[in-house]
Amino acid sequence: MPFVNKSGGDGEESSADVAAGAPPQYDFDFDPNDPDQVKVHYDLAGWNFDQRAELAETLAENDVPHVWEGEELVVPEQLEGAVDQLFEQLEAEIGPFPVVLGLDEPATEFGLDEWKRADLISLQQSLVEAEIPHRWADTTLFVATDAEHVVDDLLDAIEAGEVASLDEGTEAPDGALHTLYSSADRLRRDPTHTSSREQLLALVPELSPSAPPFGIAAGSWATMVGAATALVSTFDAGRPTDEIKEAAAALHGVCRPWV
């Protein structure tokens, strides 16, 4: 989902008030110059031409009134819910999309003037895939400060040639990282959670430390696979639940920065 903010209006009428009942689209005039019209701004900085063209086509097909202000899509507040759903559909069809870091958000700067174009492209793909908030100024990268250590690992991995390529065909199974994280999260709170145990027992044998999901540093992925293997080993009959909780917390901790 793009970065969203609102403008206009007196702040007394919420989108929930206006949008209650049947979908409100198409039964009002949208005047983007009306100061009393509350507008929703979707920041699409970082979207490529094809993605924007697909969005424009989708908006036209659904008769969504809108205007463009630079890299921002502007729609009336009454249609925010409907437009959010369109973005979710596009995310599933042609995503993932970049998560834009706002100019006023805490950021860490990385100067990449000496990087090869191929490595910059790989980095951009990895940032998008990992949903790390970021923005570019030429070859200077700004990332969310709380993701700094993740990006440090990612930069080191790309320079060492240790980040999976989209073309390699050696990635982990789809959704592997999410399954590891969500299962560990449940098991650290409830070590008897049956479905989480079953998911890990089925998934972990399929994982290779040298075949990370696209955009994940190989060293970090190897650590996750090791922690997942250690957690599964605690499922043996008779092992104390405290051991399961501890192993699950360890897996959750190493996955968390990448989720």
C-alpha positions as CSV (number, residue, x, y, z in Angstrom):
1,M,0.0,0.0,0.0
2,P,1.4,3.4,-0.9
3,F,2.0,6.1,1.7
4,V,-1.3,7.8,2.4
5,N,-2.3,11.2,3.8
6,K,-5.3,13.5,3.7
7,S,-5.9,17.2,2.9
8,G,-8.8,19.7,2.9
9,G,-12.0,19.9,4.8
10,D,-12.7,21.1,8.3
11,G,-11.9,17.7,10.0
12,E,-15.4,17.3,11.3
13,E,-16.6,14.6,8.9
14,S,-14.9,11.3,8.7
15,S,-14.7,8.9,5.8
16,A,-16.7,6.4,7.8
17,D,-19.5,8.9,8.2
18,V,-19.6,9.6,4.5
19,A,-19.0,6.1,3.2
20,A,-21.6,4.3,5.4
21,G,-24.2,2.2,3.6
22,A,-24.0,1.6,-0.2
23,P,-20.8,2.4,-2.0
24,P,-20.8,6.2,-2.5
25,Q,-18.9,6.4,-5.7
26,Y,-20.4,8.0,-8.8
27,D,-23.2,9.9,-6.9
28,F,-21.2,13.1,-6.3
29,D,-18.9,15.5,-8.1
30,F,-15.3,15.6,-7.2
31,D,-13.7,19.0,-7.4
32,P,-10.0,18.7,-6.3
33,N,-9.9,22.5,-6.0
34,D,-12.7,22.7,-3.5
35,P,-11.1,23.5,-0.1
36,D,-14.0,21.9,1.7
37,Q,-13.4,18.5,-0.1
38,V,-11.4,16.1,2.0
39,K,-8.9,14.4,-0.3
40,V,-6.8,11.3,0.1
41,H,-3.2,11.4,-1.3
42,Y,-1.4,8.2,-2.3
43,D,2.3,8.7,-2.7
44,L,3.5,6.5,-5.6
45,A,7.1,7.6,-5.7
46,G,9.1,4.5,-6.6
47,W,6.4,3.0,-8.8
48,N,7.6,2.2,-12.3
49,F,5.9,3.2,-15.6
50,D,4.2,-0.1,-16.1
51,Q,2.8,-0.2,-12.5
52,R,1.4,3.3,-12.9
53,A,-0.1,2.5,-16.2
54,E,-1.8,-0.5,-14.7
55,L,-3.2,1.6,-11.9
56,A,-4.5,4.2,-14.3
57,E,-6.3,1.6,-16.3
58,T,-7.8,0.1,-13.2
59,L,-9.0,3.5,-12.0
60,A,-10.6,4.1,-15.4
61,E,-12.3,0.7,-15.5
62,N,-13.8,1.4,-12.1
63,D,-14.8,5.0,-12.9
64,V,-12.9,6.3,-9.9
65,P,-12.7,10.1,-10.0
66,H,-9.2,11.2,-9.4
67,V,-6.4,13.6,-10.3
68,W,-2.6,13.4,-10.3
69,E,-0.4,15.8,-8.4
70,G,3.1,15.0,-9.3
71,E,3.8,11.5,-8.0
72,E,0.6,11.5,-5.9
73,L,-2.7,10.0,-6.8
74,V,-5.5,12.1,-5.2
75,V,-9.1,10.8,-4.7
76,P,-12.1,12.0,-2.7
77,E,-12.2,10.7,0.9
78,Q,-15.5,9.0,0.2
79,L,-13.7,6.5,-2.0
80,E,-10.8,5.8,0.2
81,G,-12.0,2.3,1.1
82,A,-12.8,1.4,-2.5
83,V,-9.4,2.6,-3.7
84,D,-7.6,0.8,-0.9
85,Q,-9.2,-2.4,-2.2
86,L,-8.0,-1.7,-5.7
87,F,-4.5,-1.3,-4.4
88,E,-4.7,-4.6,-2.6
89,Q,-5.9,-6.3,-5.9
90,L,-3.0,-4.7,-7.8
91,E,-0.6,-5.8,-5.1
92,A,-1.6,-9.4,-5.5
93,E,-1.5,-9.1,-9.4
94,I,1.6,-7.0,-10.1
95,G,3.2,-6.3,-6.7
96,P,5.0,-6.0,-4.5
97,F,5.3,-2.2,-4.6
98,P,8.0,0.0,-3.0
99,V,7.2,1.2,0.6
100,V,8.1,4.9,0.4
101,L,9.9,6.5,3.3
102,G,8.5,9.9,4.1
103,L,10.7,13.0,4.1
104,D,9.9,13.6,7.8
105,E,10.6,10.0,9.0
106,P,13.8,9.0,10.8
107,A,16.2,7.8,8.1
108,T,19.7,6.3,7.7
109,E,21.7,7.3,4.6
110,F,23.8,5.1,2.5
111,G,26.0,6.6,-0.3
112,L,26.3,4.1,-3.2
113,D,28.1,6.2,-5.8
114,E,30.6,3.4,-6.6
115,W,28.0,0.6,-6.9
116,K,27.5,-1.1,-10.3
117,R,24.1,-0.6,-11.9
118,A,23.3,-4.3,-11.7
119,D,23.9,-4.3,-7.9
120,L,21.7,-1.2,-7.5
121,I,18.9,-2.9,-9.4
122,S,19.3,-6.0,-7.2
123,L,19.3,-3.8,-4.1
124,Q,16.1,-2.0,-5.2
125,Q,14.4,-5.3,-5.9
126,S,15.4,-6.6,-2.5
127,L,14.2,-3.5,-0.7
128,V,10.8,-3.8,-2.4
129,E,10.5,-7.6,-1.8
130,A,11.4,-7.1,1.9
131,E,9.0,-4.2,2.2
132,I,11.7,-1.9,3.7
133,P,10.6,1.8,3.7
134,H,13.1,3.7,1.6
135,R,13.7,6.5,-0.9
136,W,16.4,7.4,-3.4
137,A,18.2,10.6,-4.2
138,D,20.3,9.6,-7.3
139,T,22.6,6.9,-5.9
140,T,22.0,7.8,-2.2
141,L,19.7,5.5,-0.4
142,F,17.7,6.5,2.7
143,V,16.0,3.8,4.7
144,A,13.9,3.7,7.9
145,T,16.3,3.9,10.8
146,D,14.8,0.9,12.5
147,A,15.7,-1.2,9.4
148,E,19.3,0.0,9.3
149,H,20.9,-3.2,10.5
150,V,18.9,-5.3,8.0
151,V,20.0,-3.1,5.1
152,D,23.6,-3.3,6.4
153,D,23.4,-7.1,6.1
154,L,21.7,-6.8,2.7
155,L,24.4,-4.5,1.3
156,D,27.1,-6.8,2.5
157,A,25.3,-9.8,1.0
158,I,24.9,-8.1,-2.4
159,E,28.5,-7.1,-2.5
160,A,29.5,-10.7,-1.7
161,G,27.1,-12.1,-4.3
162,E,25.1,-13.8,-1.6
163,V,21.6,-12.5,-2.4
164,A,19.3,-14.8,-4.3
165,S,18.4,-13.6,-7.8
166,L,14.9,-13.7,-9.3
167,D,16.3,-15.8,-12.1
168,E,18.2,-18.4,-10.1
169,G,15.2,-20.6,-9.4
170,T,16.7,-21.7,-6.1
171,E,14.6,-19.8,-3.7
172,A,12.8,-21.1,-0.6
173,P,9.2,-22.1,-0.9
174,D,6.7,-19.3,-1.2
175,G,5.7,-17.8,2.1
176,A,8.5,-19.6,4.0
177,L,9.7,-16.6,5.9
178,H,6.1,-15.7,7.0
179,T,5.4,-19.3,8.1
180,L,8.6,-19.4,10.2
181,Y,7.8,-16.0,11.8
182,S,4.1,-16.6,12.5
183,S,4.6,-20.1,13.8
184,A,7.4,-19.1,16.1
185,D,5.3,-16.2,17.3
186,R,2.5,-18.5,18.3
187,L,4.8,-21.2,19.8
188,R,6.7,-18.8,22.0
189,R,3.4,-18.0,23.7
190,D,1.7,-21.4,23.4
191,P,4.3,-24.2,23.0
192,T,1.4,-26.7,22.4
193,H,0.0,-24.9,19.4
194,T,-0.7,-27.9,17.1
195,S,-1.1,-26.3,13.7
196,S,2.2,-24.3,14.1
197,R,4.1,-27.4,14.9
198,E,2.6,-29.2,11.9
199,Q,3.5,-26.3,9.6
200,L,7.1,-26.3,10.8
201,L,7.5,-30.0,10.6
202,A,6.3,-29.9,7.0
203,L,8.3,-26.8,6.0
204,V,11.7,-27.1,7.7
205,P,12.9,-30.2,5.8
206,E,12.3,-28.3,2.5
207,L,14.6,-25.4,3.5
208,S,18.2,-25.0,2.5
209,P,20.5,-22.5,4.3
210,S,22.0,-21.6,0.9
211,A,18.6,-21.0,-0.9
212,P,17.1,-17.9,0.7
213,P,13.9,-16.2,-0.4
214,F,14.5,-13.5,-2.9
215,G,15.9,-10.3,-1.3
216,I,17.1,-12.0,1.9
217,A,20.8,-12.1,2.8
218,A,22.1,-15.6,2.7
219,G,23.8,-15.3,6.1
220,S,20.6,-14.1,7.8
221,W,18.6,-16.9,6.1
222,A,21.1,-19.5,7.2
223,T,20.6,-18.3,10.8
224,M,16.8,-18.5,10.4
225,V,17.0,-22.1,9.0
226,G,19.3,-23.1,11.9
227,A,16.9,-21.6,14.4
228,A,13.9,-23.3,12.8
229,T,15.7,-26.7,12.8
230,A,16.6,-26.3,16.5
231,L,12.9,-25.4,17.2
232,V,11.6,-28.5,15.4
233,S,14.0,-30.7,17.4
234,T,12.3,-29.6,20.6
235,F,9.0,-31.2,19.4
236,D,10.3,-34.7,20.5
237,A,8.0,-36.3,23.0
238,G,8.9,-35.5,26.6
239,R,10.9,-32.3,25.9
240,P,10.0,-29.5,28.4
241,T,7.7,-26.8,27.1
242,D,10.2,-24.2,28.3
243,E,12.7,-25.4,25.7
244,I,10.1,-25.0,23.0
245,K,9.3,-21.5,24.2
246,E,13.0,-20.6,24.2
247,A,13.7,-22.0,20.8
248,A,10.5,-20.4,19.4
249,A,11.6,-17.0,20.8
250,A,15.0,-17.4,19.2
251,L,13.5,-18.1,15.8
252,H,11.0,-15.2,16.2
253,G,13.9,-12.9,17.0
254,V,16.0,-13.7,14.0
255,C,13.0,-13.5,11.6
256,R,11.5,-10.3,13.0
257,P,13.8,-7.8,11.3
258,W,12.9,-9.2,7.9
259,V,9.1,-9.3,8.4
